Amino acid sequence: MLNSQNSTDGDQLSKAGVIAVDGEQPSSVQNLERRSGLRFMGLRTKFLATFILISLVPLCLLSCLHLQGMRDSLAQAAFRSLEASSHLAANELDNFILDNLDAIRTEAETAVLVFQKSEAGVVTPNKADLEKLLASFAKKDPVFIQSCALLNPKGIVLFDTISPERSKRRDDLSDRDYFIEVVESNLPYTTTVHFSGLDGRPSIYFSAPVLGHDGELLGVLRTRYSASILQQILSRHANLTGDMAYPLLIDNNHMLLANGSLSQAAAAEQLFKYVLPPSPDAYKKFQAKRWASLSVPIESAIVTMPMLDQEAEMSGADPNKTVKFSDLLRDENKMAWVSAKLKHNSWRIIFVQPQEVFLSPVRQQIQGSVYFAGGIGLVVLVVAITLAEVLARPLSRLTMMAAKIAGGDLETVHVPVRASGEMGLLAHTFHSMTQKLRERDKSLQESNIKFQTLFAQAPIGFSLTDANGIIIEQNEHSRELLGKMVGKKLSERFLLNGWEVCRPDGRPMPPDEYPEIQVLNDKKDRFNWEIRIERSIYGSVWLNMSATSLEKIGLGVLISYIDISERKLAEERIMASLREKEILLKEIHHRVKNNLQVVSSMLHLQTSYVHDEADRELFIESENRVKSMALVHEKLYQSGDLAKINFLQYVDDLVNSLISSYSLSPERVKIKVVVPDISMSIDKAVPCALILNELISNVFKHAFETSSEGEALVSLTVAPDKHITLVVRDNGSGFPEGFSIEKATSLGLQLVQALAGQLKASIRVTNQNGACFELRWKI
């Protein structure tokens, strides 16, 4: 065991980083290296790592900070360029909206001229002049103006250039926002994109009030523009900032209105769809307000744009929010973007550019900086390697000596280092340490011999297992009891010999209940377990087992066996003798009870020959006393504990016996018994039973002489201070004036006093609406 301990210590020193110098490794280090397949970190490597940490880490940190600052600066410049482009596109759209608002305001002022007052005083437009005016207004931009119309103050179409039949049908457009907003504000108004109810095409509406000379609202002039003009405006801004940079136009409902990177054909397929899917209820609301096509289901009204972090943009409160540079580096498919909000509408311009184009100047600058930093790092590395070699050489030699000590080679260790200062002090310390280790090694060997002797010659059987539950050591006494078990598993060592392990009650014990296996599993010590082993040849043996966990030192369980077969045989003999004595004592109680029953029967027979009532009463009282004592022995005979009886059952039986003896009907005297379920020893039970007999008989004979019926109480309580209180109370005539139990001349009360003395009980007699006897004694 000592050699095993030394090997373990050597392995632990090797694991701490010990390595030899000039290719000479101690055998323990070589063996450990072959087993693990690892190269240990030497002193040179540690010095080198230290120099690198001291020099290269700050260099890398400064380089990273420089690169980060440079990248942020270049990124900000690119972002400012995108931001300028987004504001430029937003301004052009704002100008487009503002120009059309001015134009329709001017036309509304001109439209007043076509109105004339009839003889009845009604102001109506001249139809010919109105059609001519609206047609002239529509021809100002025949490509994008789809129609011009005039609505009366109630929202009824008076004339529409796209459908003259509308004026005949007099369509009601009073629910349109371009009508409602103008009527409420008397100011020109522009809408978001609406889908026409006539042809389903997306359109933008401009409207203005037509006011008379007195400010009266004569009608609402409305112009319908094709929404494709938005795509034409944004297309002019594509690639202005750089390659593949283009604008997007999104309204407040997240509908894509224009995409500067699309052709006209592609725009027809991808525009006027939602980049953030609305809920079905919201989509129905959009359709009701003509913000969505009435004929397109919600599944077809959604377009996916993975190049944008759309949800963050749409839900963000900051209209100038931009993508962070660090986010671009993490996502290869990320698009850089900025946004700008229009002044005269709730639309938003988003200018985007692919990452590879956006970051191309940044990456060129980073590449040059990385090459420069790498050159500096290489120079620092060469200097660190040279210094590490110079400083590590003497320490490496001392490390080789430490490896030899770890391998147990204490005799040939010498320190070849010749140095002054700290290195010389370290060499001297190694010499002192080696001497102390030699002395400790000798002491350990002596201790090992003593332990082996104690383990082998102990009068108790011992077995030792490894962490896997395999027995690795056992002493001689263990082999004598259980045979050779080294190399066997704990769960199989008895089964392999054909032996059976039993519990103390004789039932077979499965291996998972073995105490040593439970200790191996849960690491909790168990002591003084008794088991019986049925051995096929050697007979049965009783063992007292204890098991101690040795997890802390890397082993399994230490098991001790004590042969208790002789003690078990002695216990069995004692138990057999005890059973015989219990049977004999029961028989004695049974015979005593029978004899008392004979005496009681004789007294009962004698009563029939006594004619004097006083004498007859004496015989009945004597018979009841004998019965109460016989009842005690009967309860002891029936009880499992021959020393105690159940007093509750005894009191019930005694009361019933006395009622029968005095031939009382239950209606005349009602007795309530309040007794806890307690047991009482025979030396207390007999006097207590006789006292109860006298007191209850006294109630039956004297309590109700002047009344035909009454009640009585028999109670027994146990106080926390271990005192018993017995109370017998009735609601009869009570005691005569001046009654004292000490002066009583009746045999019954004198017996009560004598028996109370045996119990060492105090007696208290009171009148409480009847007679009350209270006795109190200590358990």
Stockholm file with secondary structure:
# STOCKHOLM 1.0

chainA/1-779         MLNSQNSTDGDQLSKAGVIAVDGEQPSSVQNLERRSGLRFMGLRTKFLATFILISLVPLCLLSCLHLQGMRDSLAQAAFRSLEASSHLAANELDNFILDNLDAIRTEAETAVLVFQKSEAGVVTPNKADLEKLLASFAKKDPVFIQSCALLNPKGIVLFDTISPERSKRRDDLSDRDYFIEVVESNLPYTTTVHFSGLDGRPSIYFSAPVLGHDGELLGVLRTRYSASILQQILSRHANLTGDMAYPLLIDNNHMLLANGSLSQAAAAEQLFKYVLPPSPDAYKKFQAKRWASLSVPIESAIVTMPMLDQEAEMSGADPNKTVKFSDLLRDENKMAWVSAKLKHNSWRIIFVQPQEVFLSPVRQQIQGSVYFAGGIGLVVLVVAITLAEVLARPLSRLTMMAAKIAGGDLETVHVPVRASGEMGLLAHTFHSMTQKLRERDKSLQESNIKFQTLFAQAPIGFSLTDANGIIIEQNEHSRELLGKMVGKKLSERFLLNGWEVCRPDGRPMPPDEYPEIQVLNDKKDRFNWEIRIERSIYGSVWLNMSATSLEKIGLGVLISYIDISERKLAEERIMASLREKEILLKEIHHRVKNNLQVVSSMLHLQTSYVHDEADRELFIESENRVKSMALVHEKLYQSGDLAKINFLQYVDDLVNSLISSYSLSPERVKIKVVVPDISMSIDKAVPCALILNELISNVFKHAFETSSEGEALVSLTVAPDKHITLVVRDNGSGFPEGFSIEKATSLGLQLVQALAGQLKASIRVTNQNGACFELRWKI
#=GR chainA/1-779 SS CHHHHHHHHHHHHHHTTCCCSTTCCCHHHHHHHHHHCCCCCCHHHHHHHHHHHHHHHHHHHHHHHHHHHHHHHHHHHHHHHHHHHHHHHHHHHHHHHHHHHHHHHHHHHHHGGGEEECTTSCEEECHHHHHHHHHHHHTTSTTTEEEEEEECTTSBEEEETTCTHHHHHTCBCTTSHHHHHHHHHCSCEECSCEECTTTCCEEEEEEEEEECTTSCEEEEEEEEEETHHHHHHHHTTTTSSSTTCEEEEECTTCEEEEETTSCHHHHHHHSSEESSCCCHHHHHHHHHTTSSCTTSCGGGSBCCCTTSCHHHHHHCSCTTCCCCHHHHHHCTTCEEEEEEECSSSSCEEEEEEEHHHHTHHHHHHHHHHHHHHHHHHHHHHHHHHHHHHHHHHHHHHHHHHHHHHHTTCCSSCCCCCCCCTHHHHHHHHHHHHHHHHHHHHHHHHHHHHHHHHHHHHCSSEEEEECTTSBEEEECHHHHHHHCCCTTCBTTTTTGGGTCEEECTTSCBCCGGGCHHHHHHHHCCCEEEEEEEEEETTTEEEEEEEEEEECGGGTCCEEEEEEECHHHHHHHHHHHHHHHHHHHHHHHHHHHHHHHHHHHHHHHHHHHTTCCSHHHHHHHHHHHHHHHHHHHHHHHHHHSSSTTEEEHHHHHHHHHHHHHHHTTCCTTTEEEEEECCSCEEEHHHHHHHHHHHHHHHHHIIIIITSSSSCEEEEEEEEECTTSEEEEEEEESSSCCCTTCCGGGCCSHHHHHHHHHHHHHTCEEEEEESSSEEEEEEEEC
#=GC SS_cons         CHHHHHHHHHHHHHHTTCCCSTTCCCHHHHHHHHHHCCCCCCHHHHHHHHHHHHHHHHHHHHHHHHHHHHHHHHHHHHHHHHHHHHHHHHHHHHHHHHHHHHHHHHHHHHHGGGEEECTTSCEEECHHHHHHHHHHHHTTSTTTEEEEEEECTTSBEEEETTCTHHHHHTCBCTTSHHHHHHHHHCSCEECSCEECTTTCCEEEEEEEEEECTTSCEEEEEEEEEETHHHHHHHHTTTTSSSTTCEEEEECTTCEEEEETTSCHHHHHHHSSEESSCCCHHHHHHHHHTTSSCTTSCGGGSBCCCTTSCHHHHHHCSCTTCCCCHHHHHHCTTCEEEEEEECSSSSCEEEEEEEHHHHTHHHHHHHHHHHHHHHHHHHHHHHHHHHHHHHHHHHHHHHHHHHHHHHTTCCSSCCCCCCCCTHHHHHHHHHHHHHHHHHHHHHHHHHHHHHHHHHHHHCSSEEEEECTTSBEEEECHHHHHHHCCCTTCBTTTTTGGGTCEEECTTSCBCCGGGCHHHHHHHHCCCEEEEEEEEEETTTEEEEEEEEEEECGGGTCCEEEEEEECHHHHHHHHHHHHHHHHHHHHHHHHHHHHHHHHHHHHHHHHHHHTTCCSHHHHHHHHHHHHHHHHHHHHHHHHHHSSSTTEEEHHHHHHHHHHHHHHHTTCCTTTEEEEEECCSCEEEHHHHHHHHHHHHHHHHHIIIIITSSSSCEEEEEEEEECTTSEEEEEEEESSSCCCTTCCGGGCCSHHHHHHHHHHHHHTCEEEEEESSSEEEEEEEEC
//
